[in-house]
Structures are given as C-alpha cells and as structure tokens.
Amino acid sequence: MHTFRIRPRGPYRLAESARFVCGFTPTSGSTEVRSERELVLAFVADHDFAPVTVRVTEEGEDVVVEASRSVTGLREQVARILSLDVDASDFAEVCARDSELHLLSSARPGFRPVVFPSPYEAAVWGVLVQRTSMRAASTMKARLAEATGTRASGFGASFSVAPHPCALLDVREVRGIVPEKVRRLHGIAEAALAGTLSAERLRALPEAHALEELERLPGIGPWTSAFVLCRGAGKVDMLTLGEPRLLRAVGELSVLGSSRTPEVPTPGEVEVRARAWAPFRTWASVLVVANLAGTPRWHGPDKRVRVPKRLVVSEKLRSSMA
C-alpha cells in the first residue's frame, strides 16, 4: 500500500467531490462514495496505463490518498483529477464578480470540479457517448472492460476501467459497440501510446493548437476535442459554448432566486457574461451546469449549437447528488 498527502491551495471540501461523483454518469462503475469524507476512485495510471485504485480521505488540512500500488506520477494525477493541482484561493473572489454565480459558489464552499482521470479515458468516453445516451455509453464502457478483462481492485471493491491501449487495439468487436466506434477507439489507443494524449502536454499547448491536434484523431470533432481538453486534461479556463446545457444553465442562472421563466441566451451572450469568470471559466461553467441538473430543463429538445470555430463546446455534465 502506498500513501501520500496533498495540501490544497485554497478552499477544498472532499464532500463536494463526493457530491460531484454521485451524479456523474461517466464515473459509474469506477467510483464508490462511502461517505462525505471517503471516496474510492479507480482508473488507469498515466505512467503505465495499468489499473490503480485509490482511497481518498481528509485529515486536518490534508487530503490523504492511499493507493493500491505505487506508480510514477500518481500524486500529480490524483491532484489533477480532484482539481487540487490548482491554487483556488481566488475562485470565490472571481465568482463574486457575478452576483448569481456568487450565490451558487457560496452554497458549495470548497467546490472544485472532478475531471476524468486522463485525456485517454476522456477520449474513450467521448467516442462511446457519440450519438447515444450517457447511460448507454456507461454500459458500453463496462462491456469494453469485460471484453478486455480489465478490472481495478482495492479497498474491498472491484471496478471497471478503460483497458490498456494495447488491449484496446486487440479488440475487434464488442456487443453493443458499432464497428465504426471500435475503429475510432483504435485511433485513441494509438494516440495514447504515442504520447499525444498526455495531460501535461495538452495543457502546455496553446488551446487552439491542442484542439486542432485532437481533431486529427479518427472520429474526434470539435465537441469531443474540447471535451477531452477541458474535462480530460483539466484545462481550468476554457469556455465551451456549443453544448445546449451550458446555454440553458446560464439562462437558469439569470433567474436564480426569482419566479421568472428562464430564456436561453445565445453563445455570444454567454461569452460576454463569462468574461468575468476568467481565469476560472471552466470551473464556473461546471458549477453553473451543476445547478441545472435535476431541473426539467436538464433534458431539453435542443441539439448542439453551431458556434464559430474559435468557440468550443461543453461536455454532458451531471453533478448533483441524488
């Protein structure tokens, strides 16, 4: 057993991470919330793509992480997953620039988004969820793990995680996954093995360059590339405008605390409003969309919105504890 500590810079509450995970469909089968102060996560390690399981608790000001095995870079990866790699000291001040956003952040002190364990796992999910529901994609994820014999065990539990890229390349067919998606998954696996999907590398690139590079992969368009960069690599200050839920969520935010019916703003209107959210536009967007979850407007008739190429899109996020 390998144990290490992370000291958050700025406010953080593990209970907020647990709340996030409870309503986040992509993590189903690979996480377990045991209490507000105990969270178990399973994923593939950045270093070797082999499964690892971690148990996360709080002790005083520290986040304590116990791991099923020792692996290079695990501390940095866990910090990225829980957004503990970012100094959040100014996040509350940024939220205070927007009165309605301030109300949301005040109700969730210590909030930080939980991101995908890696751009590789985000890309696998991004392919699986194309043209289907998150629930169906979750089933595909479990079948893919079963087909490759991929399990992560530890702390009295066993979980489904993304397969090693080499194992993914050996897959020819999986029940419920169309052949075209299998072909796209092979492209993701090859990119992972080549180092193209390194979180550190993607975050270091200029945003437009990173998106352009991701879109060279088979089946990766503007929506998925932005999703991988924002929610897989953990880019903190991206504004993603092509997902209708973000637009509806900002409309909901505008009538917070009133009985007025929300109107859906345009991408341009959201872009203008979100200027005040920098340099935490991703975090603010996630918090705003989290407020939409559980409302009738979470499921809307809208299709994804076409926006100028310089604007990117928001992933399907649900982060409200049932």
N, C-alpha and C positions, 0 to 999 in steps of 0.2 A: 504494500500500500504506500502510495506517495502522497504527501500532504504539503500544501503551501498556503500562504496567506496573501490577500490583496487588500491594500488600504485604499478605499475610494477617495478620489479627489472631488470634493463637493458632496452634496446630499445624495444618499442612496438608501433604499429600503429593499431588502430581499423580498418582502411581501409584495411589492409592486411587480417584481419579476415573476413571482409565482402567479399573481393575478393575470399577467400578460399571457403566460404559457397556458393557463387553464382554458382560455378561449381561442387559442391559436391552432387551427386545424393542421397546418403543416407539421407541427411537432407531435401530433398524436402518434402513439406507439413508440416514441423515442424520449419521452419525458415522464416524470412522475412527481407531482406536487404532494409531499407528505404532510406539510403544514406551511404556514406563512413563513416559517424560519428554516425550512428544509426542502431542498429541491434537488432532484436527481436528473441528470442530463446524459444522454448517450449520443455519440456522434463519431465520425471518422476524423482521426487526427490529421492536422495539416502536414505533419512531417512525413508520415509513412502510409497514410490512408487506411490504417488499420483501426478497428473499433476501440473506443475507450469510453468508460463510464465515470462520471464524477458526481460526488455528493457535495452540495453547496449549503453551508450554514453561515450564521453570523455569530461573532463573538466580540463583544465590545464594538470598536470602530472597524474591526476587520471582517472581511469575507474569508471564510475558511473553506478550502477546497481539498477534498480527499479524492484521489484518482485510483482507478483500478490497476493502472500501470504507470510507470514513469516513461515519458516521451518528450523529446526535444520540442520546445516551443509551446508546451501545453499551457503554461501560465498565461502567455500572451494570447493564446486562442480563447481561453475561458474569459479573460478580461474583455476581449472583443465581443464575444457572444453576449455578455451581460452589459455591454457598453461601459465597462469600468476602465477602459483604456483612454477615456476622455475626461478631461477636467470639466466637471459640470458646475463649478462654482458660480458661473454667470447665467446658468439656464433660467433660474427663477426671475432674474432681472430682465432677461430677454422676453420672457413670457409676459412680464408686467407691462411691456410696451403695447400690448393688445389686451384690452380690458376683458373680453370674453375668454381669450386664451388664458389669461391670468386666473380666472375663476376655475378653469379646468385644472391647471397646474397646482393651484392651492388645495384642491380636493385630493390630489395624488402626490403628496410630498415624497421626494426620493424616487420619482418615476424616471426610468431610463428604458428605452426600447430593448427588447431581446432580439438579437439578429440571428440569422441562420448560422450554423457552426462554421460554414465556409462558403466561398463562392461556388465551389464544386457542388455541394449539397443544394445550394440555392438554384443552380443551373439545372440539376436533375429534377428538382421540384418544378421549376419553370417550364420544362418540357412536358412533364407528366400532366400539369394542370391546363395545358393549352386545349381550348375548345371543350372543356369538361368542367365539372364542379370540383371544389376542393375536397369534398367527401369522396368522390370517385378517384381523385388523384391520390388520396390517402390510402385507398385500397390498392391502387397500383403500386404505391411505394412499398407496402407490406408484401405484395406478391413478388416484387423485384428482389427484395431481401430474401424471401423464401427460395426463389429460383437460384440464387447465388449462394445460399447457405450462410448469409451474413447476419450475425447476431452480436449484440454487445451485452455483456453480463457484468453485474456488480451490485453490491449493496442489497442483495436479496431479490434482484429483479433481472429480467431479460428483455431486451429491446430490439426493435427493427431499426436499422440504419442503412444509409446508402452503401452499396457494395464498393469494394476496392475497384478503381478504374480498370485494372487488368481483368477482374472478374466480370465487370460490365461489358468489356469488349468480347468476352466469350459468349455472352447471351445472344441467342438467335431469335427466340420468341418467348413471350410471357403472356399467359392468359389475361385478356383484358387490355393489353397494350398493343396498339396497332403497329404494324411493321415500320411505318414511317417514323414513329416516335422512337422505336428501337434504334433506327439508323441515326436519329438525332442524338440519342444518348451515347452512341459510339463516338460521335464527334466531341461530345462533352468530355468523355473519358480520355480521349486522345489529347485534348487541350489541357486537362488536369495533369496528365503525365508529362506534358511538355513544359509545365510551369506557367502557362498562360493565365490560369485561374488563381494564382497566388493572391491572397487578400492584400498583402503588403505591397505587391507590385501594382495591383489595380488602383489602390488608394494613392499611390505615388504619381500615377499618370494624370495628366490634365483630364478633366471629366469627359470632354468631347472625344479625346483620343481613346480613352478606356472604352467608351460606349461603341465607338467605331470598330475597335478591335473585337469586342464581344460579338458584334453583329456580323462578323465574318464567319462565325461558327454556324453549322447547319441548323436551321430552324430557329435561330435567335434573331428576333426582330427588335424594334425599339422598346416594346413593353418589357420583354424578357431581359434585354441588356440592362435597362435601368433597374429592374428588379434585382438582378444579380449584383450590380454595383452598389445599390443603395441598401438592400436587405441581406446581401451575402457578404460583401466586403465591408459593410458597416460605414459607408460614407455618411458623414454627420450633417453636411449642409447641402443636400440636394433637394430641389423642388420638383415634384413629379406630378404632372398635370393631366395626363391622358387617361387616368382611371376615374370613372364617374363617381366612385365612392368618395374620393377626396373632394370633388366639387360639391357633392351633396353634403358632405361633412362640414365644409366651410359654410354652406347655406344654413345648416343646423346651428353652427356656432354663432351665426349672426343674430339668431333669435333666442339664444340661450337665456333662460330665466323669464321669458315672455310667453304669451299665448299666441303670438303671431305665427302664421304658416310660413315655413322657410321657402325661399326661392333659390334655385340652383344658379350660382354665379358662373360666369364664363371663365375659361382658363386665364385670360388676360386679367380679369378682376382678381382672381386668386393670386396671380403672380404679383400684382401690385400690393395686395394686403400682406403677403408673405415676406415682403422686403424687410419688414420689422422683425421677422423671426430669425434672420441671419445672426450669428453663424450656426444656428441650430435648426435649420428649416426641416431637415428630416425628422428630428425628434418632435418638433412642434406638429408636423403633419401626422405623424403616428399618433400622437396624443389626441389630435382633433378627430381622426378617423375612429379611434377607440371610443370616442363619445357617441359616434353614430351606431356602433354595434348595439344590438338589442332593440333598436327603434324600427318602426315599419319601413323607414327609408333605407335600411341596410340593404334590403333586396329591392332593387329598382329595375325598371324596364330599359334603362339606358344601356347603350353599347359604349365601348371605349371611345373616347373623344379624340378626334384628329387634332393635333396641335402642331405648331411649327417645329421643325426638326431640332431646334435648339432646346425645346422643352421636352422633358421625358415623362415617364409615367409611374404611377403609384401601384404597388403590389396589393393583392387582395388580403387585407389585414383584419383580423378579428381579435380583440384583446380584452374582452370583458368577461370576468369570472361569472360562470353560471350561478 
